[in-house]
Amino acid sequence: MTADTLTRVLATSDMLIINGLHAFDFELDQQLQIQSMDGRELKRWTFSPEQLEAATFDESLQSWLLINDDGEHRLVCLSAIQGDNNNDEDEADDA
């Protein structure tokens, strides 16, 4: 994973955890924009392309360290597990 850049990893991610909070909404356009709820408080983070490029991957924590005007942030990129609806094999086994 360390050979990838954060931008490449984000392109295939379905969910993010930033500073321990699950991000319910994120967009990667000209910049990375993330939103998450912390209790009743909406939190927002924005990272420029330069900040994304400067991000470093921490092998021991399996997370990215990002720095913006607000300080340091830990980002974990997650991909959803996808299944197919093809149950033909299961049905054949049951018969």
N, C-alpha and C positions, 0 to 999 in steps of 0.2 A: 504494500500500500504506500510505502514511503516514496516510491518512484513516481506516483501520481501527484499532481498538484491539487490543491483544495478545489479549484474551479472544476476540474475533471470529476472529482469525487462528488461534488454537489450536483453535477449534471445527471448523475444516476441515483441520487438519494431521494427517498420518499418522505423522510422525517428527519428532524434535527433535534438535538438536545443542546441547549446553550446554557452554560452556567448552571447545569442541573435541572433546567426547565424544559419540558417538551414543547417544541415550537409547533403550533397549530397552523401556522401560515408562514411560508417563505417564498421569495421570488429571487431569481438570479437573472437579471437583465443587464443593464449597464453596471449595476452594483448589486450586492446581496442585501436584501431587506428581510428581516425576521421579526415576527410578532409572537408573543407568548403571554399567557395569563399567569400571574403570580398571585394567587388568591383572587381578590377582586381588582387587582391592578394590572392594566395592560402594559406590557413592556415591549419596547421596540429597539432594534439595533440596526445599524446600517454600516456596511463595509464597502469601501471603494475597491476597484480592480487592483490597485497597488497594494492595499492592505491584504487582499486575498492572496496575491502573489507572494507576499512576505510571510504568510502563515507558515508555521512549522508543525510537523507531525510529531507527537510524543508517543513513541512505541510503548512505553511502560503504562501509560494511561489510555492508549488507543483513542486519542483525541487530538484535535488541532488547536494550537494556540494562536489566537488572533489579537491584534492590537488596533484599537481605533481611538478617537478622541476621548472616549469614556474610560479607557484603560484596557486591561487584559481580559480576554474572554476565552473560555474552553468550549469547543464545539465538537460534538459527536455526530457523525453522519450515519444514518441508518437506511437500509433498503428493506422494503416490505417483502414478506414471503408471499409468493404468488403460486397459486395452484390452478390446475385446469378443472374443467367440469366434466372431463372424460371419465366416467365411472364404468365404462364398458368392461374393463378388466376386472374390477371388483365384482360386478354383476355376474360375469362369467365364472368367477371363482366360487360364488355363492350357489350356483346352479348345480 
